[in-house]
């Protein structure tokens, strides 16, 4: 299996690190994420950051 990864963090960590105001979805430990699966992503727009769930 190539290109797989995990996402294991508490929502407070990315909120603090990226100065996010809200975390609009539940983030649970996620193992064996494959390429092409939708994942959380942090977007910056005019100096404001937000987290979205997408590809």
MARBA-3410 file (N, C-alpha, C, O; in Angstrom, 1 decimal):
55
0.8,-1.2,0.0,0.0,0.0,0.0,0.9,1.2,0.0,1.7,1.4,0.9 ~ 0.7,2.1,-1.0,1.5,3.2,-1.1,0.7,4.5,-0.9,-0.5,4.6,-1.3 ~ 1.3,5.5,-0.3,0.7,6.8,-0.1,-0.4,6.9,0.9,-1.3,7.7,0.8 ~ -0.3,6.1,1.9,-1.3,6.1,3.0,-0.8,6.9,4.2,0.4,6.9,4.4 ~ -1.7,7.5,4.9,-1.2,8.2,6.1,-2.3,8.2,7.2,-3.4,7.7,6.9
-2.0,8.7,8.4,-2.9,8.8,9.5,-3.1,10.3,9.9,-2.3,11.1,9.6 ~ -4.2,10.5,10.6,-4.5,11.8,11.2,-5.0,11.6,12.6,-6.1,11.1,12.9 ~ -4.1,11.9,13.5,-4.4,11.6,14.9,-4.0,12.9,15.7,-2.8,13.1,16.0 ~ -5.0,13.7,16.0,-4.7,15.0,16.8,-6.0,15.4,17.5,-7.1,15.1,17.0 ~ -5.9,16.1,18.5,-7.0,16.8,19.1,-7.4,18.0,18.4,-6.4,18.7,17.9
-8.6,18.4,18.2,-9.0,19.6,17.5,-8.3,20.9,18.0,-8.1,21.8,17.3 ~ -8.0,20.9,19.3,-7.4,22.1,19.9,-6.0,22.4,19.3,-5.7,23.6,19.2 ~ -5.3,21.4,18.9,-4.0,21.6,18.4,-4.0,22.4,17.1,-3.3,23.4,17.0 ~ -4.7,21.9,16.0,-4.7,22.7,14.8,-5.4,24.1,15.0,-5.1,25.0,14.3 ~ -6.4,24.2,15.9,-7.0,25.4,16.2,-6.0,26.4,16.7,-6.0,27.6,16.3
-5.2,26.0,17.6,-4.2,26.9,18.2,-3.1,27.2,17.2,-2.7,28.3,17.0 ~ -2.6,26.2,16.5,-1.5,26.3,15.6,-1.8,27.2,14.4,-1.0,28.1,14.0 ~ -3.0,27.1,13.9,-3.4,27.9,12.7,-4.4,29.0,13.0,-4.9,29.7,12.1 ~ -4.6,29.3,14.3,-5.4,30.4,14.8,-6.8,30.3,14.2,-7.3,31.3,13.6 ~ -7.5,29.2,14.3,-8.8,29.0,13.8,-9.8,29.4,14.8,-9.6,29.2,16.0
-10.9,30.0,14.4,-12.0,30.4,15.3,-12.9,29.3,15.6,-13.5,29.3,16.7 ~ -13.1,28.4,14.7,-14.1,27.3,14.9,-13.6,26.0,14.3,-12.8,26.0,13.3 ~ -14.1,24.9,14.7,-13.8,23.6,14.2,-15.1,22.9,13.9,-15.7,22.3,14.8 ~ -15.7,23.1,12.7,-17.1,22.8,12.4,-17.5,21.3,12.3,-18.6,21.0,12.0 ~ -16.5,20.4,12.5,-16.9,19.0,12.4,-16.1,18.2,13.5,-15.1,18.7,14.0
-16.5,17.0,13.7,-15.9,16.1,14.7,-14.7,15.5,14.1,-14.7,14.9,13.0 ~ -13.6,15.6,14.8,-12.3,15.0,14.3,-11.9,13.9,15.2,-11.6,14.0,16.4 ~ -12.0,12.7,14.7,-11.7,11.5,15.4,-10.4,10.9,14.8,-10.0,11.2,13.7 ~ -9.6,10.1,15.6,-8.4,9.5,15.0,-8.8,8.7,13.8,-9.8,8.0,13.7 ~ -8.0,8.9,12.7,-8.3,8.3,11.4,-7.0,7.6,10.9,-6.0,8.3,10.7
-7.1,6.3,10.8,-5.9,5.6,10.3,-6.1,5.1,8.9,-7.3,4.8,8.5 ~ -5.1,4.9,8.2,-5.1,4.3,6.9,-5.9,5.2,5.9,-6.7,4.7,5.1 ~ -5.6,6.5,5.8,-6.2,7.4,4.9,-5.6,7.1,3.5,-4.3,7.1,3.4 ~ -6.4,6.9,2.5,-5.9,6.6,1.2,-5.9,7.9,0.3,-6.6,8.9,0.6 ~ -5.1,7.9,-0.7,-5.1,9.0,-1.7,-6.5,9.1,-2.3,-7.1,8.1,-2.6
-7.0,10.3,-2.5,-8.3,10.6,-3.1,-9.4,10.6,-2.1,-10.5,11.0,-2.4 ~ -9.2,10.3,-0.8,-10.2,10.4,0.2,-10.3,11.9,0.7,-9.3,12.6,0.8 ~ -11.5,12.4,0.9,-11.7,13.7,1.5,-11.0,13.8,2.8,-11.2,12.9,3.7 ~ -10.3,14.9,3.1,-9.6,15.1,4.4,-9.8,16.5,4.8,-10.1,17.4,4.0 ~ -9.6,16.8,6.1,-9.6,18.2,6.5,-8.5,19.0,5.9,-7.3,18.5,5.8
-8.8,20.3,5.5,-7.8,21.1,4.9,-7.9,22.5,5.4,-9.1,23.0,5.7 ~ -6.8,23.2,5.7,-6.9,24.6,6.2,-6.7,25.5,5.0,-5.7,25.4,4.3 ~ -7.6,26.5,4.8,-7.6,27.4,3.7,-7.4,28.8,4.3,-7.9,29.2,5.4 ~ -6.6,29.6,3.6,-6.4,31.0,4.0,-7.0,31.9,2.9,-6.8,31.7,1.7 ~ -7.7,32.9,3.4,-8.4,33.8,2.5,-8.3,35.2,3.1,-9.0,35.5,4.2
-7.6,36.1,2.5,-7.4,37.5,3.0,-7.0,37.6,4.5,-7.4,38.4,5.2 ~ -6.1,36.7,4.8,-5.5,36.7,6.2,-6.3,35.9,7.2,-5.9,35.8,8.3 ~ -7.5,35.4,6.8,-8.3,34.6,7.7,-8.2,33.1,7.3,-8.2,32.8,6.1 ~ -8.0,32.3,8.3,-7.9,30.8,8.1,-9.2,30.1,8.5,-9.8,30.5,9.5 ~ -9.5,29.1,7.8,-10.7,28.2,8.1,-10.3,26.8,7.7,-9.5,26.6,6.9
-11.0,25.9,8.4,-10.8,24.5,8.1,-12.0,24.0,7.4,-13.2,24.3,7.8 ~ -11.8,23.2,6.3,-12.9,22.6,5.5,-12.6,21.1,5.4,-11.5,20.7,5.6 ~ -13.6,20.4,5.0,-13.5,19.0,4.8,-13.7,18.8,3.3,-14.8,18.9,2.8 ~ -12.6,18.4,2.6,-12.7,18.3,1.2,-11.5,17.5,0.6,-10.7,17.0,1.4 ~ -11.4,17.5,-0.7,-10.3,16.8,-1.4,-9.2,17.7,-1.5,-8.2,17.2,-2.1
END
